[in-house]
């Protein structure tokens, strides 16, 4: 088999996040003080891609931003994290996606206020066959004709497709046959059960999803850990206990670390534990990307339970300084 240029290609339009850390949101007509803030690149698929890259994989993004200052910041953040941006398209005269992420410590809450950009979506002509064939894996967050085309191209080479099923949507539920790895959120699980009348039995729900296509099915439940299914084997893993600062992006980072581990050829439970450790470390820092640990930091945490802060502190300092 010829050497692939990329380990993982992510297909999604990225977001710029403004992350605010507060003790408590202010009441009407009062001035609330924030304890911290920073800008970071965001988005489910794209943050997973950054996690893959920080862990040492060769990655590339296929997506669209506006040609505004937010789009420039998004590109700069990818480049800082060694994600190939040669297929990141700038839509002239359009605005990029933007989200304000608020961590409110008084009630252990996070809130998102988002503004979709005016930039276009990925179209079928953007999906170049040679580019897709150059990857071992695609990571996606939903389906469109362009993404289905990419899945078919990659599967023809023997590659794998993973999805971040953050929210229950018909386009995901109706296209499970295109997936090899399905990782869903607690939100997806709860909505799926309500929409379909499924009993709230995670193993049964996962077996139904598996029946429709994916060989590996997992659900993440925050501090309650994760549950998984591969072949006939069902397992549960507890979450790691760490001092939590912000859970924004934890699920995205879990996906990226799982994809990394899977491409090493590790068994699924080992992959899930590896991903859980990376998601836990991320939660010790503000935002979705500053707390992404490199391989040596994560390995030490998994082996010894200690977080070496040296590299993480460098990342935090960089994000606090800004993009330019």
N, C-alpha and C positions, 0 to 999 in steps of 0.2 A: 504494500500500500504506500502511495506517495505521501511525503510529509505535508501536513496541513499548515497553512500560513497562520491560522487562528485556532485557538482552542474554543472560544465562545464568541459568537456574534449576537448582540442584542438588537432587537427591532422594536423601537418605540420612540415617540416624541418626548424628549427630556423636559425637565422642569427646573426652574430656579426657585429655591426655597429661601425664605427669610425666617430664621428660627428665633423666637423670643422666649426667654426664660423669666418667669415671674413667680412671686409667692402667691399672688392672687390677682385676678382681673379686677380692674377698677369699676366702681359703680358709675352711673350716669353723671356726666359733668364734673368728674374728678380726674386728677392726674395720677395715674398709677405708675410706679417705678418698676422698671425691669431690672433684673440682676445681671442679665447677659443677653447678647444677641450676636448673630453672625449670618452671613450668606453661605449657602452650600448648594451644590448641584443636587437635584432631587429627581424623584420618579421611581416607581417600583422596579421596573426592568433595568433602568440605567444605573441605579444604585447597586443592584445585584451585580451588574457588569463591573462596576468599580471594585466591588469586593473580590471578584475573580482576579482582577488585575493586581490589586494590592497583595493578594496571596501568591502571585507569581505567574499567572496565566497570560497568554497573548489574546487580547480582546479587541473588538471593534464595534462601533455603534453605527447602525443604519437608522436615521431619524431626521426630523426636520425641526429647525428653530426659525424664529424671525431673525432679521438682520439688525435687531435692536441691541441695546447695551446688555440686556438679559441674555440674549443669544451668545454674545461675546463672552460673558461670564461663564455660561454653561460649557462652551467649547474650552475655555481656559481650564476649567475644573477637570474635564476629561483629560486634557493634556498633562496636567499636574499628576494625574493618577495613571498615566501611561496607557490610556485607551485610545486606539487608533480612530481619528476623526475624519479620515479621508472620505468617508461616505456620510458625514453629517452635513445635511443640506441646509443652506440659508435661504429662506423664502423672502424675496425682496419686498420691502415696504410692510412687512407683517411683524406682529408681536409674538414673543415666545410665551409659553405657559409659565405661570407664576403662582406661588402658594406661600401663605403665611402660616407657620406652624408654631403654636403657642403651647408651651409646657407650663402648667399651673400647679405648683407644688402643694398648695394648701389642700387641694382635693385630689391629688395624684392623677391629674387629668391632662390630656392633650387635645387640642382643637386645631382644625385646619380650615383656613379661609382661602379658597382658590379662585383664580381667574384664568379660564382657558385662553390660550393665545389665539390669534387669527391665522397662524401659519397652517398650511395644508397638511394632510395626512400622507403617509407613504403610499405611493401608487405602484401599480404593477410594473411599470417601466423603470422604477427605481430599483427593482429587485433583479440585479444582474446575476446570471447563472454562475459565472466563474467565481464571483465574490462569495456567493452562498456555498458553493462547493468547496471553498477553501477553508471551511470551518468543521470542527468536530461536533459542535453543538450549537443550536439556536436557543436563545432564551426570549420568551415573548410574554405579553400580558393579556392578550386577547386575539381576536381573529378579524381578518378582513381578506378580500380577494388577494391582496398583495402578500399578506402573511401566509395564507394557504399555499400560494405559489412557492414561497420560500420553503415551507415545510416539505412540500413534495420534492423540490430539488434536493434538499439535504437528505431526505430519506432515501433517495435514489443512490446516494453515496454511502449509505450505511450509518449516517450521522443520527444524532438524537435531538429531540425537541423537548424542552422543559417550559413550564408555564408558572407564572405567579398569578394564581387565582385569588386576587385580593377581594374581589366583589363578585357576587353571583350575577351573571349576565347570560342571556340566551346564547350569545355568540360563543361563549365558552362551553356551556352545557351541550350545545348542539354539535360541537366539533371535537369532542374528546378523542375521536378516532385518530386525530393527527398527533396525539401526544404520547411521549414515552415516560415523562416524569410530570406528575401533577402534584403541586404543593399548594394547598389552599389555606386561607386564613380562618380564624374563628368567625369572622363576619360572613365569609362565604358559607361556612358550615351552617350557621344559624339561619341564614336566608334560604339556603337550599332545603333545609328541613321544613321551613315554613311554607315555601312555594310548592313543594312537591308532596307534602304530607308524610315525608319519611319520619320514622321513629328516630329519636335523638340517640341513636346507637352508632357511634363513630365507625366501628368496624363494619357494620352493615352498609353504611353510607359509602365507605371506601371500597367495599367489594362491588357495589353497584357501579361506581365510577370506573374501577378497574375493568369490569366486564365490558365497558364501552371503548376501551383502548389502552390507557396507560398501564405500563407494567409496574410502575412504582407510584403509590399514592400516599401522601402525607397531609396531615392537618397540624397547624401550629396554634397553640392556645396560650400564648404569652407566658405568664409565670406559672401556668399549669403544665408546661412542657409541650410535647408533641406526641402524636400517634401516627403509626405508619403501617403500610401493607406492601409486601412484595412477594410475588408468587402466592403461596398459601400462608405465608408467615405474617402474623400481626404482632406488633410490639408497641410499647409505651415507654417514653423516656421523660424523666423529670427535667425541669429547667434548672440551670445553674443559679446559685444565689450570689448576687453581686450588689454593691451599692448603686442603686439606679438613679441616674440623673435625668435621662430622657429616653423614652422607648421609640421615638420617631425613627423609622427605617430599620427597626430590628428584624422584621419579617423579610424585608428586601435583602438584607445582609445574610440572613439564614439561607435564602435561595442561592445567592452567589457562592457561599461557602459549600453548600450541598453540591452544586454543580462542579465545583473544583474537586471535591472529594470523590464524586462519582467518576470523573474522568481519570482519577488515579487508579481506578479499578477496585476500590475498597468496597466491602459489603455495606448494605444499605443502613444498617443500624450504626455502624461506625461513621458513615457519612452524616447521619442525623446528629450524632453526638458532636462531631466536629463542627457542624453548622450551628448547633445550639451554643457551643462555646464562643464562636465568633459573634453571634447575636448578643450574647450576654456581655461580652467586653464592649461592644458598641454602645450598650445602654449606660455605660459609665461616663459617657461624654455627650455633649449637646449636639443635636443634629444627626442626620442619617449617615454622614461620611467621615467626620473627624475621628470617630472612635473605631474605625475599621482597622483591625489588627493585622500586621503582617504574619507570615507563617511562623517565624521564630517566637513571636509574642504569644500567638495562639497555642503553639505546641507546648510552651512552658506552662501556660494556664491549664491546659488539659492534663498535663503530667503532674503538676505541683499545686495547682489551685491558686497560684499567685499571678497577678497582672503586672508585668514589667511596663512601666509607664513611659519609658524614655522615647520610644518612637511615637506613641500616642500623643505625648505632649508636644512633639514637633508638629504633628498634624493639626492639633488644636491651635497652636500658635500661628500656623500658616493661614487657617481659616479665619481667625480673629483679625489678622492683618488685612485680609481682603484679596480680591482676585488679581488686581493689576499692580 
